[in-house]
């Protein structure tokens, strides 16, 4: 069995347009569990910034 890699473009985003019927459910879940998608996204963005800084080889080029 082959595992599938989920690509970011395949993940639907929550917008006002596509959540009109789900807002009360989403709001109650956020109230109960916190805004997990937002917290996860923010953590991932922070990790990406940190990795970009660590892997920035430009600082090792002479004359820069």
mmCIF file as Biopython writes it, N, C-alpha, C and O atoms, coordinates in Angstrom:
data_model
#
loop_
_atom_site.group_PDB
_atom_site.id
_atom_site.type_symbol
_atom_site.label_atom_id
_atom_site.label_alt_id
_atom_site.label_comp_id
_atom_site.label_asym_id
_atom_site.label_entity_id
_atom_site.label_seq_id
_atom_site.pdbx_PDB_ins_code
_atom_site.Cartn_x
_atom_site.Cartn_y
_atom_site.Cartn_z
_atom_site.occupancy
_atom_site.B_iso_or_equiv
_atom_site.auth_seq_id
_atom_site.auth_asym_id
_atom_site.pdbx_PDB_model_num
ATOM 1   N N  . UNK A ? 1  ? 0.847   -1.183 0.000  1.0 0.0 1  A 1 
ATOM 2   C CA . UNK A ? 1  ? 0.000   0.000  0.000  1.0 0.0 1  A 1 
ATOM 3   C C  . UNK A ? 1  ? 0.888   1.241  0.000  1.0 0.0 1  A 1 
ATOM 4   O O  . UNK A ? 1  ? 1.797   1.369  0.820  1.0 0.0 1  A 1 
ATOM 5   N N  . UNK A ? 2  ? 0.622   2.119  -0.898 1.0 0.0 2  A 1 
ATOM 6   C CA . UNK A ? 2  ? 1.411   3.341  -1.029 1.0 0.0 2  A 1 
ATOM 7   C C  . UNK A ? 2  ? 0.817   4.437  -0.160 1.0 0.0 2  A 1 
ATOM 8   O O  . UNK A ? 2  ? -0.395  4.655  -0.168 1.0 0.0 2  A 1 
ATOM 9   N N  . UNK A ? 3  ? 1.667   5.121  0.585  1.0 0.0 3  A 1 
ATOM 10  C CA . UNK A ? 3  ? 1.168   6.233  1.394  1.0 0.0 3  A 1 
ATOM 11  C C  . UNK A ? 3  ? 1.056   7.475  0.515  1.0 0.0 3  A 1 
ATOM 12  O O  . UNK A ? 3  ? 1.825   7.661  -0.428 1.0 0.0 3  A 1 
ATOM 13  N N  . UNK A ? 4  ? 0.093   8.307  0.841  1.0 0.0 4  A 1 
ATOM 14  C CA . UNK A ? 4  ? -0.101  9.541  0.089  1.0 0.0 4  A 1 
ATOM 15  C C  . UNK A ? 4  ? 0.427   10.711 0.889  1.0 0.0 4  A 1 
ATOM 16  O O  . UNK A ? 4  ? 0.271   10.768 2.109  1.0 0.0 4  A 1 
ATOM 17  N N  . UNK A ? 5  ? 1.042   11.627 0.203  1.0 0.0 5  A 1 
ATOM 18  C CA . UNK A ? 5  ? 1.516   12.853 0.826  1.0 0.0 5  A 1 
ATOM 19  C C  . UNK A ? 5  ? 0.478   13.928 0.555  1.0 0.0 5  A 1 
ATOM 20  O O  . UNK A ? 5  ? 0.112   14.177 -0.594 1.0 0.0 5  A 1 
ATOM 21  N N  . UNK A ? 6  ? 0.008   14.560 1.616  1.0 0.0 6  A 1 
ATOM 22  C CA . UNK A ? 6  ? -0.985  15.620 1.482  1.0 0.0 6  A 1 
ATOM 23  C C  . UNK A ? 6  ? -0.262  16.924 1.170  1.0 0.0 6  A 1 
ATOM 24  O O  . UNK A ? 6  ? 0.569   17.391 1.949  1.0 0.0 6  A 1 
ATOM 25  N N  . UNK A ? 7  ? -0.583  17.487 0.052  1.0 0.0 7  A 1 
ATOM 26  C CA . UNK A ? 7  ? 0.038   18.732 -0.382 1.0 0.0 7  A 1 
ATOM 27  C C  . UNK A ? 7  ? -0.846  19.888 0.070  1.0 0.0 7  A 1 
ATOM 28  O O  . UNK A ? 7  ? -2.073  19.789 0.053  1.0 0.0 7  A 1 
ATOM 29  N N  . UNK A ? 8  ? -0.214  20.978 0.473  1.0 0.0 8  A 1 
ATOM 30  C CA . UNK A ? 8  ? -0.931  22.125 1.023  1.0 0.0 8  A 1 
ATOM 31  C C  . UNK A ? 8  ? -2.100  22.568 0.152  1.0 0.0 8  A 1 
ATOM 32  O O  . UNK A ? 8  ? -3.138  22.963 0.682  1.0 0.0 8  A 1 
ATOM 33  N N  . UNK A ? 9  ? -1.962  22.513 -1.155 1.0 0.0 9  A 1 
ATOM 34  C CA . UNK A ? 9  ? -3.032  22.963 -2.035 1.0 0.0 9  A 1 
ATOM 35  C C  . UNK A ? 9  ? -4.273  22.081 -1.927 1.0 0.0 9  A 1 
ATOM 36  O O  . UNK A ? 9  ? -5.363  22.494 -2.322 1.0 0.0 9  A 1 
ATOM 37  N N  . UNK A ? 10 ? -4.113  20.867 -1.394 1.0 0.0 10 A 1 
ATOM 38  C CA . UNK A ? 10 ? -5.235  19.956 -1.244 1.0 0.0 10 A 1 
ATOM 39  C C  . UNK A ? 10 ? -6.040  20.208 0.022  1.0 0.0 10 A 1 
ATOM 40  O O  . UNK A ? 10 ? -7.106  19.617 0.197  1.0 0.0 10 A 1 
ATOM 41  N N  . UNK A ? 11 ? -5.559  21.068 0.901  1.0 0.0 11 A 1 
ATOM 42  C CA . UNK A ? 11 ? -6.228  21.331 2.164  1.0 0.0 11 A 1 
ATOM 43  C C  . UNK A ? 11 ? -7.191  22.499 1.979  1.0 0.0 11 A 1 
ATOM 44  O O  . UNK A ? 11 ? -6.770  23.607 1.646  1.0 0.0 11 A 1 
ATOM 45  N N  . UNK A ? 12 ? -8.483  22.254 2.195  1.0 0.0 12 A 1 
ATOM 46  C CA . UNK A ? 12 ? -9.425  23.373 2.057  1.0 0.0 12 A 1 
ATOM 47  C C  . UNK A ? 12 ? -9.219  24.398 3.164  1.0 0.0 12 A 1 
ATOM 48  O O  . UNK A ? 12 ? -8.885  24.045 4.295  1.0 0.0 12 A 1 
ATOM 49  N N  . UNK A ? 13 ? -9.419  25.651 2.835  1.0 0.0 13 A 1 
ATOM 50  C CA . UNK A ? 13 ? -9.296  26.699 3.841  1.0 0.0 13 A 1 
ATOM 51  C C  . UNK A ? 13 ? -10.672 27.137 4.295  1.0 0.0 13 A 1 
ATOM 52  O O  . UNK A ? 13 ? -11.634 27.090 3.529  1.0 0.0 13 A 1 
ATOM 53  N N  . UNK A ? 14 ? -10.761 27.563 5.541  1.0 0.0 14 A 1 
ATOM 54  C CA . UNK A ? 14 ? -12.033 28.009 6.092  1.0 0.0 14 A 1 
ATOM 55  C C  . UNK A ? 14 ? -12.194 29.492 5.794  1.0 0.0 14 A 1 
ATOM 56  O O  . UNK A ? 14 ? -11.385 30.310 6.230  1.0 0.0 14 A 1 
ATOM 57  N N  . UNK A ? 15 ? -13.223 29.831 5.063  1.0 0.0 15 A 1 
ATOM 58  C CA . UNK A ? 15 ? -13.538 31.227 4.793  1.0 0.0 15 A 1 
ATOM 59  C C  . UNK A ? 15 ? -14.996 31.456 5.151  1.0 0.0 15 A 1 
ATOM 60  O O  . UNK A ? 15 ? -15.758 30.507 5.335  1.0 0.0 15 A 1 
ATOM 61  N N  . UNK A ? 16 ? -15.367 32.692 5.246  1.0 0.0 16 A 1 
ATOM 62  C CA . UNK A ? 16 ? -16.756 33.017 5.545  1.0 0.0 16 A 1 
ATOM 63  C C  . UNK A ? 16 ? -17.674 32.437 4.475  1.0 0.0 16 A 1 
ATOM 64  O O  . UNK A ? 16 ? -18.788 32.009 4.778  1.0 0.0 16 A 1 
ATOM 65  N N  . UNK A ? 17 ? -17.218 32.422 3.238  1.0 0.0 17 A 1 
ATOM 66  C CA . UNK A ? 17 ? -18.050 31.938 2.141  1.0 0.0 17 A 1 
ATOM 67  C C  . UNK A ? 17 ? -18.367 30.449 2.259  1.0 0.0 17 A 1 
ATOM 68  O O  . UNK A ? 17 ? -19.481 30.033 1.939  1.0 0.0 17 A 1 
ATOM 69  N N  . UNK A ? 18 ? -17.406 29.638 2.712  1.0 0.0 18 A 1 
ATOM 70  C CA . UNK A ? 18 ? -17.650 28.200 2.732  1.0 0.0 18 A 1 
ATOM 71  C C  . UNK A ? 18 ? -17.940 27.649 4.126  1.0 0.0 18 A 1 
ATOM 72  O O  . UNK A ? 18 ? -17.967 26.430 4.298  1.0 0.0 18 A 1 
ATOM 73  N N  . UNK A ? 19 ? -18.155 28.496 5.117  1.0 0.0 19 A 1 
ATOM 74  C CA . UNK A ? 19 ? -18.437 28.017 6.461  1.0 0.0 19 A 1 
ATOM 75  C C  . UNK A ? 19 ? -19.750 28.546 7.013  1.0 0.0 19 A 1 
ATOM 76  O O  . UNK A ? 19 ? -20.020 28.411 8.206  1.0 0.0 19 A 1 
ATOM 77  N N  . UNK A ? 20 ? -20.564 29.143 6.163  1.0 0.0 20 A 1 
ATOM 78  C CA . UNK A ? 20 ? -21.778 29.786 6.664  1.0 0.0 20 A 1 
ATOM 79  C C  . UNK A ? 20 ? -22.651 28.829 7.470  1.0 0.0 20 A 1 
ATOM 80  O O  . UNK A ? 20 ? -23.229 29.239 8.476  1.0 0.0 20 A 1 
ATOM 81  N N  . UNK A ? 21 ? -22.765 27.566 7.058  1.0 0.0 21 A 1 
ATOM 82  C CA . UNK A ? 21 ? -23.564 26.610 7.800  1.0 0.0 21 A 1 
ATOM 83  C C  . UNK A ? 21 ? -22.815 25.974 8.952  1.0 0.0 21 A 1 
ATOM 84  O O  . UNK A ? 21 ? -23.434 25.353 9.815  1.0 0.0 21 A 1 
ATOM 85  N N  . UNK A ? 22 ? -21.502 26.113 8.990  1.0 0.0 22 A 1 
ATOM 86  C CA . UNK A ? 22 ? -20.687 25.443 9.989  1.0 0.0 22 A 1 
ATOM 87  C C  . UNK A ? 22 ? -20.217 26.353 11.112 1.0 0.0 22 A 1 
ATOM 88  O O  . UNK A ? 22 ? -19.654 25.869 12.095 1.0 0.0 22 A 1 
ATOM 89  N N  . UNK A ? 23 ? -20.429 27.636 10.995 1.0 0.0 23 A 1 
ATOM 90  C CA . UNK A ? 23 ? -19.880 28.588 11.956 1.0 0.0 23 A 1 
ATOM 91  C C  . UNK A ? 23 ? -20.245 28.258 13.401 1.0 0.0 23 A 1 
ATOM 92  O O  . UNK A ? 23 ? -19.355 28.267 14.251 1.0 0.0 23 A 1 
ATOM 93  N N  . UNK A ? 24 ? -21.506 27.968 13.725 1.0 0.0 24 A 1 
ATOM 94  C CA . UNK A ? 24 ? -21.797 27.652 15.131 1.0 0.0 24 A 1 
ATOM 95  C C  . UNK A ? 24 ? -21.020 26.430 15.635 1.0 0.0 24 A 1 
ATOM 96  O O  . UNK A ? 24 ? -20.546 26.422 16.771 1.0 0.0 24 A 1 
ATOM 97  N N  . UNK A ? 25 ? -20.891 25.412 14.802 1.0 0.0 25 A 1 
ATOM 98  C CA . UNK A ? 25 ? -20.124 24.226 15.195 1.0 0.0 25 A 1 
ATOM 99  C C  . UNK A ? 25 ? -18.658 24.599 15.358 1.0 0.0 25 A 1 
ATOM 100 O O  . UNK A ? 25 ? -18.032 24.237 16.354 1.0 0.0 25 A 1 
ATOM 101 N N  . UNK A ? 26 ? -18.110 25.316 14.391 1.0 0.0 26 A 1 
ATOM 102 C CA . UNK A ? 26 ? -16.706 25.714 14.445 1.0 0.0 26 A 1 
ATOM 103 C C  . UNK A ? 26 ? -16.454 26.595 15.666 1.0 0.0 26 A 1 
ATOM 104 O O  . UNK A ? 26 ? -15.467 26.411 16.378 1.0 0.0 26 A 1 
ATOM 105 N N  . UNK A ? 27 ? -17.346 27.549 15.904 1.0 0.0 27 A 1 
ATOM 106 C CA . UNK A ? 27 ? -17.188 28.443 17.053 1.0 0.0 27 A 1 
ATOM 107 C C  . UNK A ? 27 ? -17.213 27.674 18.372 1.0 0.0 27 A 1 
ATOM 108 O O  . UNK A ? 27 ? -16.434 27.970 19.279 1.0 0.0 27 A 1 
ATOM 109 N N  . UNK A ? 28 ? -18.104 26.689 18.481 1.0 0.0 28 A 1 
ATOM 110 C CA . UNK A ? 28 ? -18.163 25.916 19.730 1.0 0.0 28 A 1 
ATOM 111 C C  . UNK A ? 28 ? -16.922 25.058 19.901 1.0 0.0 28 A 1 
ATOM 112 O O  . UNK A ? 28 ? -16.446 24.875 21.021 1.0 0.0 28 A 1 
ATOM 113 N N  . UNK A ? 29 ? -16.394 24.532 18.807 1.0 0.0 29 A 1 
ATOM 114 C CA . UNK A ? 29 ? -15.158 23.733 18.897 1.0 0.0 29 A 1 
ATOM 115 C C  . UNK A ? 29 ? -13.975 24.617 19.290 1.0 0.0 29 A 1 
ATOM 116 O O  . UNK A ? 29 ? -13.128 24.205 20.082 1.0 0.0 29 A 1 
ATOM 117 N N  . UNK A ? 30 ? -13.916 25.828 18.739 1.0 0.0 30 A 1 
ATOM 118 C CA . UNK A ? 30 ? -12.858 26.769 19.095 1.0 0.0 30 A 1 
ATOM 119 C C  . UNK A ? 30 ? -12.963 27.122 20.573 1.0 0.0 30 A 1 
ATOM 120 O O  . UNK A ? 30 ? -11.955 27.182 21.276 1.0 0.0 30 A 1 
ATOM 121 N N  . UNK A ? 31 ? -14.179 27.352 21.037 1.0 0.0 31 A 1 
ATOM 122 C CA . UNK A ? 31 ? -14.374 27.686 22.449 1.0 0.0 31 A 1 
ATOM 123 C C  . UNK A ? 31 ? -13.938 26.538 23.356 1.0 0.0 31 A 1 
ATOM 124 O O  . UNK A ? 31 ? -13.384 26.766 24.431 1.0 0.0 31 A 1 
ATOM 125 N N  . UNK A ? 32 ? -14.186 25.317 22.924 1.0 0.0 32 A 1 
ATOM 126 C CA . UNK A ? 32 ? -13.857 24.146 23.744 1.0 0.0 32 A 1 
ATOM 127 C C  . UNK A ? 32 ? -12.385 23.748 23.654 1.0 0.0 32 A 1 
ATOM 128 O O  . UNK A ? 32 ? -11.767 23.409 24.663 1.0 0.0 32 A 1 
ATOM 129 N N  . UNK A ? 33 ? -11.823 23.789 22.436 1.0 0.0 33 A 1 
ATOM 130 C CA . UNK A ? 33 ? -10.474 23.252 22.217 1.0 0.0 33 A 1 
ATOM 131 C C  . UNK A ? 33 ? -9.435  24.300 21.838 1.0 0.0 33 A 1 
ATOM 132 O O  . UNK A ? 33 ? -8.250  23.979 21.747 1.0 0.0 33 A 1 
ATOM 133 N N  . UNK A ? 34 ? -9.841  25.515 21.620 1.0 0.0 34 A 1 
ATOM 134 C CA . UNK A ? 34 ? -8.929  26.529 21.107 1.0 0.0 34 A 1 
ATOM 135 C C  . UNK A ? 34 ? -8.932  26.469 19.591 1.0 0.0 34 A 1 
ATOM 136 O O  . UNK A ? 34 ? -9.445  25.516 19.005 1.0 0.0 34 A 1 
ATOM 137 N N  . UNK A ? 35 ? -8.375  27.459 18.967 1.0 0.0 35 A 1 
ATOM 138 C CA . UNK A ? 35 ? -8.347  27.514 17.502 1.0 0.0 35 A 1 
ATOM 139 C C  . UNK A ? 35 ? -7.137  26.730 17.009 1.0 0.0 35 A 1 
ATOM 140 O O  . UNK A ? 35 ? -6.110  27.306 16.650 1.0 0.0 35 A 1 
ATOM 141 N N  . UNK A ? 36 ? -7.274  25.418 17.000 1.0 0.0 36 A 1 
ATOM 142 C CA . UNK A ? 36 ? -6.169  24.521 16.664 1.0 0.0 36 A 1 
ATOM 143 C C  . UNK A ? 36 ? -5.612  24.784 15.261 1.0 0.0 36 A 1 
ATOM 144 O O  . UNK A ? 36 ? -4.392  24.836 15.108 1.0 0.0 36 A 1 
ATOM 145 N N  . UNK A ? 37 ? -6.454  24.953 14.226 1.0 0.0 37 A 1 
ATOM 146 C CA . UNK A ? 37 ? -5.876  25.220 12.905 1.0 0.0 37 A 1 
ATOM 147 C C  . UNK A ? 37 ? -5.013  26.485 12.874 1.0 0.0 37 A 1 
ATOM 148 O O  . UNK A ? 37 ? -3.938  26.490 12.274 1.0 0.0 37 A 1 
ATOM 149 N N  . UNK A ? 38 ? -5.478  27.540 13.511 1.0 0.0 38 A 1 
ATOM 150 C CA . UNK A ? 38 ? -4.704  28.785 13.533 1.0 0.0 38 A 1 
ATOM 151 C C  . UNK A ? 38 ? -3.414  28.610 14.318 1.0 0.0 38 A 1 
ATOM 152 O O  . UNK A ? 38 ? -2.355  29.055 13.876 1.0 0.0 38 A 1 
ATOM 153 N N  . UNK A ? 39 ? -3.491  27.969 15.476 1.0 0.0 39 A 1 
ATOM 154 C CA . UNK A ? 39 ? -2.290  27.735 16.285 1.0 0.0 39 A 1 
ATOM 155 C C  . UNK A ? 39 ? -1.287  26.860 15.537 1.0 0.0 39 A 1 
ATOM 156 O O  . UNK A ? 39 ? -0.082  27.104 15.596 1.0 0.0 39 A 1 
ATOM 157 N N  . UNK A ? 40 ? -1.780  25.851 14.839 1.0 0.0 40 A 1 
ATOM 158 C CA . UNK A ? 40 ? -0.912  24.967 14.067 1.0 0.0 40 A 1 
ATOM 159 C C  . UNK A ? 40 ? -0.252  25.719 12.928 1.0 0.0 40 A 1 
ATOM 160 O O  . UNK A ? 40 ? 0.948   25.580 12.691 1.0 0.0 40 A 1 
ATOM 161 N N  . UNK A ? 41 ? -1.045  26.520 12.221 1.0 0.0 41 A 1 
ATOM 162 C CA . UNK A ? 41 ? -0.499  27.309 11.109 1.0 0.0 41 A 1 
ATOM 163 C C  . UNK A ? 41 ? 0.572   28.277 11.606 1.0 0.0 41 A 1 
ATOM 164 O O  . UNK A ? 41 ? 1.626   28.405 10.984 1.0 0.0 41 A 1 
ATOM 165 N N  . UNK A ? 42 ? 0.310   28.959 12.721 1.0 0.0 42 A 1 
ATOM 166 C CA . UNK A ? 42 ? 1.283   29.907 13.273 1.0 0.0 42 A 1 
ATOM 167 C C  . UNK A ? 42 ? 2.563   29.193 13.702 1.0 0.0 42 A 1 
ATOM 168 O O  . UNK A ? 42 ? 3.660   29.707 13.482 1.0 0.0 42 A 1 
ATOM 169 N N  . UNK A ? 43 ? 2.434   28.013 14.312 1.0 0.0 43 A 1 
ATOM 170 C CA . UNK A ? 43 ? 3.616   27.247 14.716 1.0 0.0 43 A 1 
ATOM 171 C C  . UNK A ? 43 ? 4.415   26.819 13.489 1.0 0.0 43 A 1 
ATOM 172 O O  . UNK A ? 43 ? 5.644   26.888 13.494 1.0 0.0 43 A 1 
ATOM 173 N N  . UNK A ? 44 ? 3.728   26.379 12.443 1.0 0.0 44 A 1 
ATOM 174 C CA . UNK A ? 44 ? 4.406   25.955 11.217 1.0 0.0 44 A 1 
ATOM 175 C C  . UNK A ? 44 ? 5.129   27.131 10.560 1.0 0.0 44 A 1 
ATOM 176 O O  . UNK A ? 44 ? 6.250   26.974 10.076 1.0 0.0 44 A 1 
ATOM 177 N N  . UNK A ? 45 ? 4.502   28.297 10.539 1.0 0.0 45 A 1 
ATOM 178 C CA . UNK A ? 45 ? 5.146   29.482 9.958  1.0 0.0 45 A 1 
ATOM 179 C C  . UNK A ? 45 ? 6.384   29.871 10.744 1.0 0.0 45 A 1 
ATOM 180 O O  . UNK A ? 45 ? 7.393   30.254 10.153 1.0 0.0 45 A 1 
ATOM 181 N N  . UNK A ? 46 ? 6.327   29.779 12.071 1.0 0.0 46 A 1 
ATOM 182 C CA . UNK A ? 46 ? 7.489   30.085 12.909 1.0 0.0 46 A 1 
ATOM 183 C C  . UNK A ? 46 ? 8.617   29.099 12.643 1.0 0.0 46 A 1 
ATOM 184 O O  . UNK A ? 46 ? 9.779   29.495 12.550 1.0 0.0 46 A 1 
ATOM 185 N N  . UNK A ? 47 ? 8.286   27.831 12.522 1.0 0.0 47 A 1 
ATOM 186 C CA . UNK A ? 47 ? 9.299   26.808 12.235 1.0 0.0 47 A 1 
ATOM 187 C C  . UNK A ? 47 ? 9.926   27.064 10.873 1.0 0.0 47 A 1 
ATOM 188 O O  . UNK A ? 47 ? 11.140  26.932 10.715 1.0 0.0 47 A 1 
ATOM 189 N N  . UNK A ? 48 ? 9.111   27.429 9.887  1.0 0.0 48 A 1 
ATOM 190 C CA . UNK A ? 48 ? 9.646   27.740 8.559  1.0 0.0 48 A 1 
ATOM 191 C C  . UNK A ? 48 ? 10.612  28.915 8.615  1.0 0.0 48 A 1 
ATOM 192 O O  . UNK A ? 48 ? 11.654  28.890 7.961  1.0 0.0 48 A 1 
ATOM 193 N N  . UNK A ? 49 ? 10.276  29.954 9.396  1.0 0.0 49 A 1 
ATOM 194 C CA . UNK A ? 49 ? 11.193  31.100 9.534  1.0 0.0 49 A 1 
ATOM 195 C C  . UNK A ? 49 ? 12.501  30.670 10.186 1.0 0.0 49 A 1 
ATOM 196 O O  . UNK A ? 49 ? 13.582  31.062 9.745  1.0 0.0 49 A 1 
ATOM 197 N N  . UNK A ? 50 ? 12.397  29.858 11.242 1.0 0.0 50 A 1 
ATOM 198 C CA . UNK A ? 50 ? 13.605  29.403 11.938 1.0 0.0 50 A 1 
ATOM 199 C C  . UNK A ? 50 ? 14.479  28.540 11.033 1.0 0.0 50 A 1 
ATOM 200 O O  . UNK A ? 50 ? 15.702  28.687 11.025 1.0 0.0 50 A 1 
ATOM 201 N N  . UNK A ? 51 ? 13.860  27.645 10.274 1.0 0.0 51 A 1 
ATOM 202 C CA . UNK A ? 51 ? 14.617  26.778 9.367  1.0 0.0 51 A 1 
ATOM 203 C C  . UNK A ? 51 ? 15.276  27.609 8.276  1.0 0.0 51 A 1 
ATOM 204 O O  . UNK A ? 51 ? 16.432  27.367 7.928  1.0 0.0 51 A 1 
ATOM 205 N N  . UNK A ? 52 ? 14.558  28.581 7.733  1.0 0.0 52 A 1 
ATOM 206 C CA . UNK A ? 52 ? 15.130  29.441 6.696  1.0 0.0 52 A 1 
ATOM 207 C C  . UNK A ? 52 ? 16.351  30.180 7.235  1.0 0.0 52 A 1 
ATOM 208 O O  . UNK A ? 52 ? 17.342  30.349 6.524  1.0 0.0 52 A 1 
ATOM 209 N N  . UNK A ? 53 ? 16.280  30.619 8.490  1.0 0.0 53 A 1 
ATOM 210 C CA . UNK A ? 53 ? 17.415  31.322 9.093  1.0 0.0 53 A 1 
ATOM 211 C C  . UNK A ? 53 ? 18.594  30.375 9.305  1.0 0.0 53 A 1 
ATOM 212 O O  . UNK A ? 53 ? 19.740  30.736 9.036  1.0 0.0 53 A 1 
ATOM 213 N N  . UNK A ? 54 ? 18.318  29.182 9.778  1.0 0.0 54 A 1 
ATOM 214 C CA . UNK A ? 54 ? 19.385  28.204 10.036 1.0 0.0 54 A 1 
ATOM 215 C C  . UNK A ? 54 ? 20.034  27.752 8.732  1.0 0.0 54 A 1 
ATOM 216 O O  . UNK A ? 54 ? 21.244  27.532 8.683  1.0 0.0 54 A 1 
ATOM 217 N N  . UNK A ? 55 ? 19.237  27.614 7.680  1.0 0.0 55 A 1 
ATOM 218 C CA . UNK A ? 55 ? 19.763  27.123 6.407  1.0 0.0 55 A 1 
ATOM 219 C C  . UNK A ? 55 ? 20.208  28.236 5.471  1.0 0.0 55 A 1 
ATOM 220 O O  . UNK A ? 55 ? 20.485  27.978 4.299  1.0 0.0 55 A 1 
ATOM 221 N N  . UNK A ? 56 ? 20.282  29.465 5.962  1.0 0.0 56 A 1 
ATOM 222 C CA . UNK A ? 56 ? 20.716  30.592 5.152  1.0 0.0 56 A 1 
ATOM 223 C C  . UNK A ? 56 ? 22.237  30.567 5.049  1.0 0.0 56 A 1 
ATOM 224 O O  . UNK A ? 56 ? 22.944  30.992 5.963  1.0 0.0 56 A 1 
ATOM 225 N N  . UNK A ? 57 ? 22.722  30.066 3.925  1.0 0.0 57 A 1 
ATOM 226 C CA . UNK A ? 57 ? 24.162  29.937 3.730  1.0 0.0 57 A 1 
ATOM 227 C C  . UNK A ? 57 ? 24.797  31.248 3.265  1.0 0.0 57 A 1 
ATOM 228 O O  . UNK A ? 57 ? 26.022  31.335 3.179  1.0 0.0 57 A 1 
ATOM 229 N N  . UNK A ? 58 ? 23.999  32.260 2.968  1.0 0.0 58 A 1 
ATOM 230 C CA . UNK A ? 58 ? 24.530  33.538 2.503  1.0 0.0 58 A 1 
ATOM 231 C C  . UNK A ? 58 ? 25.461  34.171 3.526  1.0 0.0 58 A 1 
ATOM 232 O O  . UNK A ? 58 ? 26.409  34.860 3.149  1.0 0.0 58 A 1 
ATOM 233 N N  . UNK A ? 59 ? 25.215  33.954 4.797  1.0 0.0 59 A 1 
ATOM 234 C CA . UNK A ? 59 ? 26.043  34.577 5.828  1.0 0.0 59 A 1 
ATOM 235 C C  . UNK A ? 59 ? 27.472  34.011 5.843  1.0 0.0 59 A 1 
ATOM 236 O O  . UNK A ? 59 ? 28.363  34.597 6.458  1.0 0.0 59 A 1 
ATOM 237 N N  . UNK A ? 60 ? 27.691  32.870 5.164  1.0 0.0 60 A 1 
ATOM 238 C CA . UNK A ? 60 ? 29.014  32.267 5.134  1.0 0.0 60 A 1 
ATOM 239 C C  . UNK A ? 60 ? 29.810  32.617 3.881  1.0 0.0 60 A 1 
ATOM 240 O O  . UNK A ? 60 ? 30.959  32.200 3.732  1.0 0.0 60 A 1 
ATOM 241 N N  . UNK A ? 61 ? 29.197  33.384 2.985  1.0 0.0 61 A 1 
ATOM 242 C CA . UNK A ? 61 ? 29.902  33.791 1.767  1.0 0.0 61 A 1 
ATOM 243 C C  . UNK A ? 61 ? 30.848  34.932 2.098  1.0 0.0 61 A 1 
ATOM 244 O O  . UNK A ? 61 ? 30.447  35.915 2.721  1.0 0.0 61 A 1 
ATOM 245 N N  . UNK A ? 62 ? 32.082  34.808 1.691  1.0 0.0 62 A 1 
ATOM 246 C CA . UNK A ? 62 ? 33.029  35.910 1.926  1.0 0.0 62 A 1 
ATOM 247 C C  . UNK A ? 62 ? 32.636  37.136 1.106  1.0 0.0 62 A 1 
ATOM 248 O O  . UNK A ? 62 ? 32.228  37.019 -0.049 1.0 0.0 62 A 1 
ATOM 249 N N  . UNK A ? 63 ? 32.761  38.283 1.703  1.0 0.0 63 A 1 
ATOM 250 C CA . UNK A ? 63 ? 32.498  39.531 1.009  1.0 0.0 63 A 1 
ATOM 251 C C  . UNK A ? 63 ? 31.056  40.006 1.068  1.0 0.0 63 A 1 
ATOM 252 O O  . UNK A ? 63 ? 30.728  41.052 0.509  1.0 0.0 63 A 1 
ATOM 253 N N  . UNK A ? 64 ? 30.196  39.259 1.733  1.0 0.0 64 A 1 
ATOM 254 C CA . UNK A ? 64 ? 28.800  39.687 1.847  1.0 0.0 64 A 1 
ATOM 255 C C  . UNK A ? 64 ? 28.584  40.468 3.098  1.0 0.0 64 A 1 
ATOM 256 O O  . UNK A ? 64 ? 27.467  40.912 3.364  1.0 0.0 64 A 1 
#
